[in-house]
Amino acid sequence: MKTRATFKTTLMSALIAFSLFPTVSQATSHPKVDLRPPAFEMGIKEQYPLPFFWLSGLRGNVPVAAGKQGQGDHPLCASATDPHCANSVDIHALLIIPPCYTAADRVCIEGLEIGAEGKPLESAVLDHEFMGTKTPGDNKLGLPAGGSGSIWTAPSIAHQGNALSYAVVIQASYLLDKKIAASSQQFGPGYFKAEVIPVNMKKGSYCGYELFEVAKDEYFGEVNTGSRQVGSCNGGGGTAGECILTETGFCAAPAEFLPNTRVALTLRMDSKLTGWLFGRMKDVDIAITSLDSKTNKLRVEATSVSLLTATGSVEKKNLANYPDLYAYKKKTWWSGDGKFEDSLASAGTLTTTTTNFEEFAVWEKLMKANPEDNWRWNFASSSDDSKQNCFAQAGKDKLIGLVTTNAPIYWGGAPIFQDGSLNYKVAGLHFKADGTLFKGSYDLAIRSDVARCLYGFSNAPIMANVSVTSSDGGAQNVATELVTEKGGWITLSAKNFTFSSPTIKVKLTQAGSTPQATSKGAKTSSAAPITKKTIACVKGKTTKKVTGNNPTCPTGYTKK
């Protein structure tokens, strides 16, 4: 039996078109009747995608003819040079990066290591790559091959599901602009995300998924692309959200990491992956080495973090009692769903999730933390609209840095360099479900040459001062540590700050040096690793720790 659905995208979202639109429901039972009063419900939770989101595929784009309504044809391409997509003005590829099988393989998963809290890492062994559609690479056009998610087995480190299995899923999107001269055409990288997920492998009437082409979709009668189950599974596939990966007879069901599990992921990645990365992890150690002119080895080691989840609701009849929320809902209401005022009289509960600062602010007083664990370990490409010269120059050909936090709401771009500090905005609830304070973590790994460019520093050792300012302007008590400067990277962290909407400010200093004003970042060699020391600085009731080779207290603070 095949379950199918089609989806439609705009050109703006086409880079990750295969992964953004839920096209198939796995639920096989009848839906339960919702007896709750009509309400609006908001949640904060990062959920794992369903299996049909993680499929490799290439998709063409033929613009709609002038004077016609629609979004154009989006044929499914067997390869980057498939004649079936010859009329496309561009080709969008969403790839699931496969494991490395030989030393010569490129753009692949080289290895996974898992460690319990406070214990050494141990190398996991590749169990298998899930069955699924494979897409061919094209070396001439710079397109890697696409595969499927993979399962790795740790020797002894089990997760909370009492199993040793961990899924690794790496998504990478590419775009080929066919409007330019053929001699200049190259696939350029877009979205990227790497995720390690503890799983329990289940046997049953599960099916895999595949992409397929629809000759005429239900929207405008255009060529489009959809996903469907394959195989004789009688509509099986588990309940909605049960599986993150499926194949004939098997399901990878997500579990939870043991608290503070240490994970290291090593990838052979396209050197065109540049700019900033964002992650759900802490205590980060990052290393990049060049394998050849087109490929880097990227190793990210970090500790998993528990993300606070929360839910809030308000009955529709009571929405007017919350004027800020009412105004926000009305402002953001989609006209395609009819008039906003009419929705208040309709039955049913509308449930959504948010990662938006403004939306969180109007919901915050209504939200309550949930008690369940939500451990995560992932990192992804981050938007960078910064026009700062050092960022712009460095980001053309290299990774600049990695920002990680456990904050439920976060700024999705690079830290903002302003008034001599790298500033980063986060938000979240003040308390956990048990009434204790929810403590925040923030890690920043930045290339040494970029940091020196920003501040005009020499190659002398760099010190760090991290401060956290609450939304009311008050300074917070934080533990600050400059972990090290090694291998061309500076790594530091801020821990134990509280919410709801603090701003984290990182200021780098250099003892005995006068910053040299600069707008262009010349490449410099990094300083050798050195021993740091920490001092405590006091200002009124606020205590701040500063770490460095020769740390000094910030202005207004005295050494304790």
C-alpha positions as CSV (number, residue, x, y, z in Angstrom):
1,M,0.0,0.0,0.0
2,K,1.3,3.5,-0.8
3,T,0.3,6.5,1.1
4,R,0.9,9.7,-0.8
5,A,0.7,13.4,-0.6
6,T,2.1,16.4,-2.6
7,F,3.4,19.6,-1.3
8,K,3.9,23.1,-2.8
9,T,6.7,25.6,-2.1
10,T,7.5,29.1,-2.9
11,L,10.9,30.0,-4.4
12,M,12.0,31.5,-1.1
13,S,11.7,28.2,0.7
14,A,12.8,26.0,-2.1
15,L,16.3,25.4,-0.7
16,I,14.8,23.2,2.0
17,A,11.6,22.4,0.2
18,F,11.7,18.7,0.8
19,S,12.1,19.2,4.6
20,L,9.7,22.0,5.4
21,F,6.3,20.8,4.4
22,P,4.7,17.8,6.2
23,T,3.2,15.7,3.4
24,V,2.1,12.5,5.0
25,S,0.3,11.5,8.2
26,Q,1.5,8.3,9.8
27,A,-1.5,8.1,12.2
28,T,-3.6,5.0,11.5
29,S,-6.2,5.3,14.3
30,H,-9.3,7.5,14.4
31,P,-8.6,10.9,15.9
32,K,-9.9,11.5,19.4
33,V,-12.7,14.0,19.9
34,D,-11.3,17.2,21.6
35,L,-13.6,18.0,24.5
36,R,-11.6,21.0,25.6
37,P,-13.1,24.5,25.3
38,P,-12.1,26.3,22.1
39,A,-8.6,27.9,22.8
40,F,-5.3,29.1,21.4
41,E,-2.4,27.0,22.6
42,M,1.3,27.7,22.4
43,G,4.2,25.4,23.0
44,I,8.0,25.6,23.1
45,K,9.6,22.4,22.1
46,E,12.1,21.3,19.4
47,Q,10.5,18.2,17.9
48,Y,12.3,15.7,15.6
49,P,11.1,15.6,12.0
50,L,9.1,12.7,10.7
51,P,10.8,10.1,8.4
52,F,9.6,11.6,5.1
53,F,11.4,14.9,5.9
54,W,14.8,13.1,5.7
55,L,14.9,12.0,2.1
56,S,17.6,12.9,-0.5
57,G,16.3,14.4,-3.7
58,L,16.9,16.9,-6.5
59,R,14.1,19.2,-7.7
60,G,13.9,21.4,-10.7
61,N,12.2,24.8,-11.1
62,V,10.4,25.9,-14.2
63,P,8.8,29.4,-13.7
64,V,5.1,29.8,-14.3
65,A,4.3,31.3,-17.7
66,A,3.6,35.0,-17.9
67,G,0.0,35.8,-17.3
68,K,-0.8,32.4,-15.7
69,Q,-1.6,31.7,-12.0
70,G,0.6,29.3,-10.2
71,Q,4.1,28.7,-9.0
72,G,5.6,26.8,-11.9
73,D,6.6,23.2,-12.4
74,H,8.9,21.4,-9.9
75,P,10.0,18.2,-11.5
76,L,11.9,15.4,-9.7
77,C,15.4,15.1,-11.2
78,A,17.3,11.8,-11.3
79,S,20.6,13.7,-11.4
80,A,22.0,17.2,-11.8
81,T,22.1,16.7,-15.5
82,D,18.8,14.8,-16.0
83,P,17.3,15.8,-19.4
84,H,13.9,15.7,-17.6
85,C,15.0,18.9,-15.8
86,A,16.7,20.6,-18.8
87,N,14.1,23.4,-18.8
88,S,14.6,24.2,-15.1
89,V,16.2,27.6,-14.3
90,D,17.7,26.1,-11.2
91,I,18.0,22.8,-9.4
92,H,17.5,22.5,-5.6
93,A,19.2,19.5,-3.9
94,L,18.4,18.4,-0.4
95,L,20.8,15.7,0.6
96,I,21.1,13.3,3.6
97,I,24.9,12.9,4.0
98,P,25.8,9.2,4.1
99,P,28.5,7.5,6.2
100,C,32.1,7.3,4.9
101,Y,32.8,3.8,3.6
102,T,36.4,4.3,2.2
103,A,39.3,6.6,2.9
104,A,38.6,8.3,-0.4
105,D,35.0,9.2,0.3
106,R,34.2,12.8,0.6
107,V,31.2,14.7,2.2
108,C,30.3,11.9,4.6
109,I,30.2,10.9,8.3
110,E,33.6,9.7,9.3
111,G,32.9,8.7,12.9
112,L,30.8,9.1,16.1
113,E,32.1,8.9,19.7
114,I,29.9,8.7,22.8
115,G,30.9,9.2,26.5
116,A,29.1,9.2,29.8
117,E,29.4,12.2,32.0
118,G,32.9,12.5,33.3
119,K,34.0,9.4,31.4
120,P,36.3,9.0,28.3
121,L,34.7,8.9,24.9
122,E,34.4,5.6,23.1
123,S,34.1,5.1,19.3
124,A,30.7,3.9,18.1
125,V,30.5,1.5,15.2
126,L,28.4,2.0,12.1
127,D,25.5,-0.5,12.2
128,H,23.9,0.4,8.9
129,E,22.6,3.1,6.6
130,F,18.9,3.1,6.2
131,M,17.5,2.0,2.9
132,G,16.2,4.9,0.9
133,T,16.7,6.9,-2.3
134,K,20.3,7.6,-3.2
135,T,21.1,10.6,-5.4
136,P,24.3,10.6,-7.5
137,G,27.0,13.2,-6.9
138,D,28.4,15.4,-9.7
139,N,32.1,16.3,-9.2
140,K,32.1,18.7,-12.1
141,L,29.2,20.7,-10.7
142,G,30.3,20.4,-7.1
143,L,27.4,18.3,-5.9
144,P,28.0,15.5,-3.2
145,A,26.1,12.2,-3.3
146,G,23.0,11.9,-1.2
147,G,22.1,8.9,1.0
148,S,20.1,8.2,4.2
149,G,20.3,8.4,7.9
150,S,22.5,5.9,9.7
151,I,22.5,3.9,12.9
152,W,25.7,3.7,15.1
153,T,26.3,1.4,18.0
154,A,28.2,2.5,21.1
155,P,30.3,-0.2,22.9
156,S,28.8,0.4,26.4
157,I,27.2,3.8,26.7
158,A,23.4,3.3,26.7
159,H,20.9,6.1,26.6
160,Q,17.7,6.5,28.7
161,G,16.0,4.0,26.4
162,N,18.4,1.3,27.7
163,A,19.9,0.7,24.2
164,L,23.3,1.4,22.6
165,S,21.9,2.8,19.3
166,Y,22.3,6.3,18.0
167,A,21.1,7.8,14.8
168,V,23.2,10.3,12.9
169,V,21.3,12.5,10.3
170,I,23.1,15.2,8.4
171,Q,21.1,17.4,6.1
172,A,22.7,19.7,3.5
173,S,21.0,21.7,0.8
174,Y,22.5,23.0,-2.5
175,L,21.4,25.2,-5.3
176,L,22.5,25.2,-8.9
177,D,21.7,28.4,-10.8
178,K,21.2,27.4,-14.5
179,K,20.6,31.0,-15.7
180,I,24.3,31.8,-15.7
181,A,26.8,30.5,-18.3
182,A,27.2,26.8,-18.2
183,S,31.0,27.1,-17.7
184,S,30.3,29.0,-14.4
185,Q,27.6,26.8,-13.0
186,Q,28.4,25.2,-9.6
187,F,26.1,24.0,-6.8
188,G,26.3,26.4,-3.9
189,P,25.6,25.3,-0.3
190,G,22.6,26.5,1.6
191,Y,21.1,25.0,4.8
192,F,23.1,22.5,6.8
193,K,22.2,20.6,10.0
194,A,23.9,17.7,11.9
195,E,22.0,15.8,14.5
196,V,22.8,12.9,16.8
197,I,19.7,11.2,18.3
198,P,19.5,8.3,20.8
199,V,17.1,5.7,19.3
200,N,15.5,2.4,20.0
201,M,15.2,0.1,17.0
202,K,11.7,-1.4,16.7
203,K,10.5,-4.2,14.5
204,G,7.0,-4.2,12.9
205,S,4.9,-3.3,9.9
206,Y,6.9,-0.2,9.1
207,C,7.6,1.2,5.6
208,G,10.2,3.4,4.1
209,Y,9.5,6.5,2.1
210,E,10.3,7.8,-1.3
211,L,9.9,11.0,-3.3
212,F,7.8,10.8,-6.4
213,E,6.6,13.2,-9.2
214,V,3.0,14.3,-9.6
215,A,2.0,15.2,-13.2
216,K,-0.7,17.6,-12.0
217,D,-0.9,18.8,-8.4
218,E,-4.1,19.7,-6.6
219,Y,-3.2,23.4,-6.4
220,F,-2.6,24.7,-10.0
221,G,-2.4,21.5,-12.0
222,E,1.4,21.8,-12.2
223,V,4.2,19.3,-12.1
224,N,5.2,18.8,-8.4
225,T,7.0,16.6,-6.0
226,G,5.6,14.5,-3.1
227,S,6.5,11.7,-0.7
228,R,4.9,8.4,-0.1
229,Q,5.4,5.1,1.8
230,V,6.8,2.2,-0.2
231,G,6.3,-1.5,0.4
232,S,3.5,-3.7,1.8
233,C,3.0,-2.3,5.2
234,N,-0.8,-2.0,5.2
235,G,-0.6,1.7,6.1
236,G,1.8,1.0,8.9
237,G,4.5,3.3,10.0
238,G,3.7,3.8,13.6
239,T,1.8,6.5,15.3
240,A,2.5,10.2,14.5
241,G,5.9,11.1,15.9
242,E,6.9,7.5,16.9
243,C,9.7,7.2,14.3
244,I,12.4,9.5,13.0
245,L,13.6,7.0,10.4
246,T,11.8,4.0,8.9
247,E,12.6,1.2,6.4
248,T,10.8,-2.0,5.6
249,G,10.1,-3.7,8.9
250,F,12.1,-1.3,11.1
251,C,11.6,2.0,12.9
252,A,14.1,4.2,14.7
253,A,12.2,5.6,17.7
254,P,13.8,8.6,19.5
255,A,14.9,8.3,23.1
256,E,16.7,10.6,25.5
257,F,20.4,11.0,26.2
258,L,21.6,10.3,29.7
259,P,22.1,13.6,31.4
260,N,25.2,15.4,30.1
261,T,26.3,12.8,27.6
262,R,29.4,13.8,25.8
263,V,29.3,13.4,22.0
264,A,31.9,13.9,19.3
265,L,31.0,13.8,15.6
266,T,33.6,13.8,12.8
267,L,32.5,14.8,9.3
268,R,34.3,15.2,6.0
269,M,32.5,18.3,4.7
270,D,32.4,20.5,1.7
271,S,34.9,23.4,2.3
272,K,32.1,25.7,0.9
273,L,30.4,25.3,4.3
274,T,31.3,28.7,5.7
275,G,30.1,31.4,8.1
276,W,28.5,30.7,11.5
277,L,27.1,27.5,13.0
278,F,24.5,27.3,15.8
279,G,24.1,24.4,18.2
280,R,22.2,22.7,21.0
281,M,25.1,21.6,23.1
282,K,27.6,23.0,25.7
283,D,31.3,22.9,26.6
284,V,32.3,22.8,22.9
285,D,35.6,21.8,21.4
286,I,35.8,22.3,17.6
287,A,38.6,21.4,15.2
288,I,38.9,21.8,11.4
289,T,41.6,20.4,9.2
290,S,41.9,20.5,5.4
291,L,41.8,17.1,3.6
292,D,42.1,18.6,0.1
293,S,41.2,21.7,-1.8
294,K,37.5,20.9,-1.7
295,T,37.0,19.1,1.6
296,N,37.6,19.7,5.3
297,K,37.5,17.4,8.3
298,L,35.2,18.9,10.9
299,R,35.2,17.5,14.4
300,V,32.7,18.9,17.0
301,E,32.9,17.5,20.5
302,A,30.4,18.8,23.1
303,T,28.0,17.8,25.9
304,S,24.3,17.4,25.3
305,V,21.9,19.9,26.8
306,S,18.4,19.6,28.2
307,L,16.0,22.1,26.6
308,L,13.2,23.4,28.7
309,T,9.8,22.8,27.1
310,A,6.7,24.7,28.0
311,T,3.0,25.0,27.1
312,G,0.5,27.8,27.5
313,S,-3.2,28.2,26.5
314,V,-6.0,30.7,26.7
315,E,-9.6,30.1,25.9
316,K,-10.8,32.0,22.9
317,K,-13.5,33.7,24.9
318,N,-10.9,35.1,27.3
319,L,-8.4,36.3,24.7
320,A,-9.5,40.0,25.0
321,N,-8.3,39.8,28.7
322,Y,-4.7,39.7,27.3
323,P,-4.5,42.8,25.1
324,D,-0.9,42.3,24.0
325,L,-1.6,38.7,23.0
326,Y,-4.8,39.7,21.3
327,A,-3.0,42.4,19.2
328,Y,-0.2,40.0,18.3
329,K,-2.6,37.3,17.2
330,K,-4.6,39.7,15.1
331,K,-1.5,41.2,13.5
332,T,-0.1,37.9,12.5
333,W,-3.3,36.2,11.5
334,W,-3.2,34.7,8.0
335,S,-6.0,36.1,5.9
336,G,-6.4,32.7,4.1
337,D,-8.0,31.4,7.3
338,G,-10.7,34.0,7.2
339,K,-11.2,37.0,9.5
340,F,-9.5,36.9,12.8
341,E,-12.6,37.9,14.7
342,D,-14.5,34.9,13.1
343,S,-11.9,32.5,14.4
344,L,-12.7,33.5,18.0
345,A,-16.2,32.1,17.6
346,S,-15.0,28.9,15.9
347,A,-14.7,25.5,17.7
348,G,-11.5,23.7,18.3
349,T,-8.1,24.5,19.7
350,L,-5.4,25.9,17.5
351,T,-2.0,24.6,18.7
352,T,1.3,26.2,17.5
353,T,5.0,26.4,18.6
354,T,7.3,29.4,18.7
355,T,10.9,30.4,18.5
356,N,10.0,34.1,18.1
357,F,11.1,36.7,20.7
358,E,8.0,38.9,20.2
359,E,5.6,36.0,20.3
360,F,7.2,34.5,23.4
361,A,7.0,37.9,25.2
362,V,3.2,38.1,24.7
363,W,2.7,34.4,25.8
364,E,5.3,34.3,28.6
365,K,2.9,34.9,31.5
366,L,0.6,32.2,30.3
367,M,3.3,29.5,29.8
368,K,4.2,26.8,32.3
369,A,7.3,24.6,32.1
370,N,6.8,20.9,31.3
371,P,8.6,18.3,33.5
372,E,9.9,15.8,30.8
373,D,13.4,15.6,29.6
374,N,14.3,17.0,26.2
375,W,18.0,16.3,25.7
376,R,19.5,17.4,22.4
377,W,22.8,17.4,20.5
378,N,22.9,19.2,17.2
379,F,24.4,22.0,15.2
380,A,23.4,23.8,12.1
381,S,24.2,26.6,9.7
382,S,23.2,30.0,11.1
383,S,22.0,33.1,9.2
384,D,24.5,35.9,9.2
385,D,23.3,39.3,8.0
386,S,26.2,41.1,9.6
387,K,28.0,43.6,7.5
388,Q,31.0,43.7,9.9
389,N,34.1,43.6,7.8
390,C,35.9,40.9,9.7
391,F,32.9,38.5,9.6
392,A,32.2,39.3,5.9
393,Q,35.8,38.6,4.8
394,A,36.3,35.5,6.9
395,G,33.0,34.0,6.1
396,K,33.7,33.9,2.3
397,D,35.9,30.8,2.5
398,K,35.9,29.5,6.1
399,L,33.8,28.8,9.1
400,I,33.8,31.8,11.5
401,G,32.5,30.3,14.7
402,L,30.0,28.2,16.6
403,V,27.4,29.6,19.0
404,T,25.5,27.2,21.3
405,T,22.9,27.6,24.1
406,N,20.2,25.8,25.9
407,A,17.9,28.8,25.8
408,P,14.4,28.0,24.4
409,I,14.3,31.2,22.4
410,Y,17.5,32.5,20.7
411,W,18.8,34.8,18.0
412,G,19.3,32.7,14.9
413,G,22.1,34.7,13.4
414,A,25.7,35.5,14.3
415,P,26.6,37.4,17.5
416,I,26.3,41.2,16.9
417,F,29.6,43.1,17.3
418,Q,28.5,46.4,19.0
419,D,30.4,48.8,21.3
420,G,33.4,46.5,21.5
421,S,31.3,43.4,22.5
422,L,29.9,40.4,20.8
423,N,26.3,40.5,21.9
424,Y,23.8,37.6,21.8
425,K,20.1,37.6,22.7
426,V,18.2,34.7,24.3
427,A,14.9,34.2,26.1
428,G,13.1,31.6,28.2
429,L,11.1,30.9,31.3
430,H,12.5,31.8,34.7
431,F,11.5,28.6,36.5
432,K,11.5,24.9,35.7
433,A,8.4,22.7,36.3
434,D,9.7,21.8,39.8
435,G,9.9,25.5,40.8
436,T,13.7,25.7,40.7
437,L,15.5,28.3,38.5
438,F,16.1,27.4,34.9
439,K,19.9,28.0,34.4
440,G,21.2,29.1,31.1
441,S,24.4,28.1,29.2
442,Y,26.1,29.8,26.4
443,D,29.3,28.8,24.5
444,L,31.1,30.7,21.8
445,A,33.9,29.2,19.7
446,I,35.4,31.8,17.3
447,R,38.4,31.6,15.0
448,S,41.4,33.4,16.6
449,D,42.2,35.4,13.5
450,V,38.6,36.7,13.3
451,A,38.7,37.8,17.0
452,R,42.0,39.5,16.4
453,C,40.6,41.3,13.4
454,L,37.6,42.6,15.3
455,Y,39.8,44.1,18.1
456,G,43.0,44.8,16.2
457,F,44.9,42.5,18.5
458,S,48.4,41.1,18.1
459,N,49.3,37.5,18.5
460,A,49.6,37.9,22.3
461,P,47.3,35.8,24.5
462,I,43.6,37.0,24.7
463,M,41.5,37.2,27.8
464,A,37.7,37.2,28.0
465,N,35.0,39.0,30.0
466,V,31.5,37.7,29.7
467,S,28.6,39.6,31.2
468,V,24.8,38.9,31.2
469,T,22.4,41.7,31.4
470,S,18.8,41.0,32.4
471,S,15.9,42.6,30.4
472,D,15.5,45.1,33.3
473,G,19.1,46.2,32.8
474,G,20.5,44.5,35.9
475,A,23.8,42.6,35.8
476,Q,23.7,38.8,36.6
477,N,26.0,36.5,38.5
478,V,27.6,34.2,35.9
479,A,30.4,31.7,35.8
480,T,32.8,32.8,33.0
481,E,35.6,30.7,31.7
482,L,38.0,31.1,28.8
483,V,38.6,27.5,28.1
484,T,41.5,27.8,25.8
485,E,43.0,29.2,22.7
486,K,44.3,26.3,20.6
487,G,44.4,25.2,17.1
488,G,43.4,28.6,15.8
489,W,40.1,28.7,17.9
490,I,39.1,30.7,21.0
491,T,36.5,29.0,23.1
492,L,34.6,30.5,26.1
493,S,31.4,30.0,28.0
494,A,28.9,31.6,30.3
495,K,26.8,29.5,32.7
496,N,24.1,29.7,35.4
497,F,22.4,32.9,34.1
498,T,18.7,33.1,34.4
499,F,15.8,34.3,32.2
500,S,13.5,35.7,30.9
501,S,15.2,37.8,28.2
502,P,18.9,38.4,29.0
503,T,21.6,39.7,26.6
504,I,25.0,38.0,26.7
505,K,28.0,40.2,26.0
506,V,31.5,38.9,25.3
507,K,34.4,41.3,25.4
508,L,37.9,40.2,24.6
509,T,40.9,42.0,26.0
510,Q,44.7,41.7,25.7
511,A,47.0,42.6,28.6
512,G,49.6,45.3,27.8
513,S,48.5,45.9,24.2
514,T,46.9,48.8,22.5
515,P,44.2,47.7,20.1
516,Q,45.1,48.5,16.5
517,A,42.2,49.9,14.6
518,T,41.5,47.6,11.6
519,S,38.8,47.0,9.0
520,K,40.5,44.2,7.2
521,G,41.4,40.9,8.8
522,A,44.9,39.8,7.9
523,K,45.4,36.1,8.6
524,T,47.6,35.5,11.6
525,S,49.0,32.4,13.3
526,S,47.3,31.5,16.6
527,A,49.1,31.6,19.9
528,A,50.1,28.4,21.5
529,P,47.9,27.0,24.3
530,I,48.6,28.7,27.6
531,T,47.6,28.2,31.2
532,K,44.8,30.5,32.4
533,K,43.8,31.6,35.9
534,T,40.5,32.9,37.3
535,I,39.8,35.8,39.7
536,A,36.6,36.9,41.3
537,C,35.5,40.5,41.0
538,V,32.9,42.2,43.1
539,K,30.6,45.2,42.5
540,G,28.0,45.6,45.2
541,K,26.1,42.3,45.5
542,T,27.3,41.1,42.1
543,T,30.3,38.7,41.8
544,K,31.8,38.0,38.4
545,K,34.6,35.6,37.5
546,V,37.2,36.6,34.9
547,T,39.6,34.1,33.4
548,G,42.8,34.8,31.4
549,N,46.5,34.7,31.3
550,N,46.7,37.9,33.4
551,P,43.0,38.6,34.3
552,T,41.9,42.0,35.5
553,C,38.6,43.2,36.9
554,P,36.2,45.2,34.7
555,T,35.7,48.9,35.3
556,G,33.7,49.4,38.5
557,Y,34.6,46.0,40.0
558,T,37.2,45.2,42.6
559,K,39.2,42.0,43.0
560,K,37.8,39.8,45.8
